[in-house]
Amino acid sequence: MTGGWEMLIWIALIGVVFYFVLIRPQQKRTADQKSLLSSMQPGTRVLLSSGIIGTIHAMGDTQVVVELAPGTDVTVLKQVIVKTMKPEDEEFEYADAPAAAEPADETGNAALWQPADVPDSVFESGPGLGGDQDPSGNASTH
C-alpha cells in the first residue's frame, strides 16, 4: 500500500505549489491594490491601465473622476488605476494652466503645439483639406 501514500504526498505537494504560485500572489496583488486605493485623494496624479496619466478630481465608492487635461474629466472604475505617479516618474512637467510666456499668433490666441520637424507652411493653409476657400466658404479647385 505504499503507492497510496505516495499518491497522497504528490497531491499535497501539488496543492502547496499551486497555493504559492497562483493563490498567494493574487492575494498580494489584491492587498496592494486596496492599499493604493486607500492612499489616494483628490489631487493625486495616477497612471491608468490604458497608459493615460491624469489627476484625481473626485472619488466615489467604485469610481474616480480623473482630469486628463484642464477641463477634460473622465469617470473610470477604481480598478483601472495602476499606480500613483511620483514627480520623478513623470517625463514631462505638468502644469494646470498654460504658461504665460506662451507665444501668441497674430489673432492674439496662444499658439498651438507644433512638432519641430514639420514646416510652418503645413500649418498656414486655410480651413479644409489644404484647398483655398472663397468668401462663401466653398473650396475652390485650381
Secondary structure, DSSP 8 states (H G I E B T S, - for coil): -HHHHHHHHHHHHHHHHHIIIIIHHHHHHHHHHHHHHHH--TT-EEEETTS-EEEEEEE-SSEEEEEEETTEEEEEEGGGEEEE--GGG-SS---SS--TT--B-TTS-B-----TTS-HHHHHS-SSSS--B-TTS-B---
